Amino acid sequence: MSGASKDVTVVAENGSFRLVACQGRYAVVETRGGRVYGVPTDEAGGRDGAPDDGEGVTAVARWTGEADARALLADLATRGDQLARALR
């Protein structure tokens, strides 16, 4: 495992989404079935994603600043809540 992938930490979680940090950078990733996918787009992982580990996160993460990543996580959480209410 490379140095950067060892430094990946989960800062917050909401459903299948995680706010992760690594070396002062932040990203939101989605986890499904033991795989991790970059959000909002996943050019590196594509439909297959990557393993749900530090190396996988660094491969698919769309790194940004903390405020932008937290805002994205909040937006995804709100949309998920709205969808859940609509499906009731």
ABEGO torsion letter per residue (X at the ends): XBAAAAABBBABBBEABBBBBBGGBBBBBBBBGGBBBBOABBAAAEAAEBBBBAAAAAAABBBBBAAAAAAAAAAAAAAAAAAAAAAX
